[in-house]
Amino acid sequence: MCGIIGYTGTAPAVDILMQGLATLEYRGYDSAGVAVVTGNGNPRVRVVKRAGKLSNLREILDGTWLEGRTGVGHTRWATHGEPSDRNSHPHQDSDGDLAVIHNGIFENFAELKSELIADGHEFASDTDTEVIAHLIGRHSDGLARGPEALADAVRAALRRVEGAFAVAVVDRRSPDTIVASRREAPLVLGHLDGASLLSSDVAGLIRYTRDVEALLDDQVAILTPQGITITDLDGNRSEGHRYTVDWDVDVAEKQGYEHFMLKEIHEQPAALRETLLGRTRDGRIALDEQRLDDDDFCHLDKVYVVACGTSFHAGMVAKYALEHWARVPVEVEIASEFRYRDPILTPHTVVVAISQSGETADTLAAAAHARAQRAKVVAISNVVGSSLAREADAVLYTRAGPEIAVASTKAFTTQILALELLALFLAQLRRAMFPEEWQDQLQRMAALPELMEQVFGQESAIRQLAATVAHASYVMFVGRQVGLPIALEGALKLKEISYLHAEGFPAGEMKHGPIALIEQGGPVVALATAGHVRGKIVSNIQEVKARGATVIAIATEGDTEIKAHADHVIYVPEVHELLYPMLTVVPLQLLAYFIATELGCDVDQPRNLAKTVTVE
């Protein structure tokens, strides 16, 4: 969450900063601001910032001439202090010599703030970020001018702070320099001739360069137009993780769709195809990156799956596949709770950590805890070189491409596919399946993209259905077995982008309480595809119908009998029982999307939400 952009070079900085912030809007934010070093003979740092959307900042900048070739920009998602002009980033030190932008949380900011107040500092905001600005300012007093002097002050200040952060600093005393650092929060550097860039996300850089470098924990980068130097917190030379981006900025454009979310829903067949490419080597399933011996997997005694939000629902699907195919016990955990309950982890435990960005703070913390307990970590991520991918023992990339809309769609379905590939990978190593069995499943997976495209043929009918549901006060989703996580995901999507009250439940639990919520005409979405629990879910449909619910069933093509129990039926093609989630979620994504547009909601950037959650 929050967006960082920085530029130093020969072009007007403010234009590049605003373009970068616009690219990063999808991350979620409630205020925006820029700081530019202006003037030649007597440089100064000028800050312009406003609460609300980026358009508010743009209106002010239209009447403000910020002439300068070095600057930083920020979109803030509030953690300390309400969303307001005064709490927006950038923040300055007491003398206004420097400006700081920051993602994350400084956990000991209160202690440092008290120290600075006692030293005579006065604060203009409620944020933890302003504390680091004052702290850097105090350390820079009396230092010589120049990039290394500013870096010394930043390093000295950061040695005092605790927590997770990504920080970028500009200073009038070093007018062509940006100093940046990170700890457990993403920060990516961009290399190009005559200029240097930084961003919290590769998407902010690829308009200008594909030559990028991920800054590692507790590294400090000094950016000038001549290039980038990286050190550790003690000033010793170091290197980040440098790589070439292999996708174009065009994929981040809407390409004729009204919203990024609708575009990304329709990109799911292509994303599944990409995720399936090259998954076998020498006739066997393989991970993208593996630093484990096969014995580490063969002798595992338990698998934990840790994730947050939508990724958690993908992990729930994985439990069924891992237990059924690989015959290994699995627990699925909310990542933010995992390490606090003292889970039993051994060298024979595998922890599967799922994060679309690979930067989700709670998931990174859970993976770090697992590594500290000598468990093995397998990462499922969409971002090559992400923090999670670098820290894991093995990685399986989802290859969904950049996902701009805050509400995840194609990242979710590719996560399920990657997790089920992992289940087959473990099954082959543990000899829990015959080769012809897992090869048959691979062939079934290869058919999924074409089958998913068939689901889009019902888009018009789903749009019409959405109009009848949009003004309901409450929507219930129910499912069993692999239908349960999709019911939970369907409810989450609807909540995220339409703000309707929606909940998902195990269908068998309806009679133990949730059925009290059923009212005349209230919509209930039931996952009722073919499988060994289909008869049970039909019984649950009858229970809610008897109490006046309007039932929308997601069923398998050819199931005409379901029409006797449901008011509306959306069909998906027949597949293996464990593969249904990748098809059944598509109608629910479309239903949520069309309900949200019917209500006039901001589909791509729903209120209070962020794309990448880098705070705990």
Secondary structure, 3 states (H helix, E strand, C coil): CCEEEEEECCCCHHHHHHHHHHHHHHHCCCEEEEEEEECCCCCEEEEEEEECCHHHHHHHHCCCCCCCCEEEEEEECCCCCCCCCCCCCCEECCCCCEEEEEEEEECCHHHHHHHHHHCCCCCCCCCCHHHHHHHHHHHHCCCCCCHHHHHHHHHHHHCCCCEEEEEEEEECCEEEEEEEEEECCCCEEEEECCEEEEECCHHHCCCCCCEEEECCCCEEEEEECCEEEEEECCCCECCCEEEECCCCHHHHCCCCCCCHHHHHHHCHHHHHHHHHCCCEECCEECCCEECCCHHHHHCCCEEEEEECHHHHHHHHHHHHHHHHHHCCCEEEEEHHHHHHHCCCCCCCEEEEEEECCCCCHHHHHHHHHHHHCCCEEEEEECCCCCHHHHHCCEEEECCCCCCCCCCCCHHHHHHHHHHHHHHHHHHHHCCCCCHHHHHHHHHHHHCHHHHHHHHHHHHHHHHHHHHHHCCCCCEEEEECCCHHHHHHHHHHHHHHHHCCCEEEEEHHHHHHCHHHHCCCCCEEEEEECCCCCHHHHHHHHHHHHCCCCEEEEEEECCCCHHHHCCCEEEEECCCCHHHCHHHHHHHHHHHHHHHHHHCCCCCCCCCCCCCCCCCC
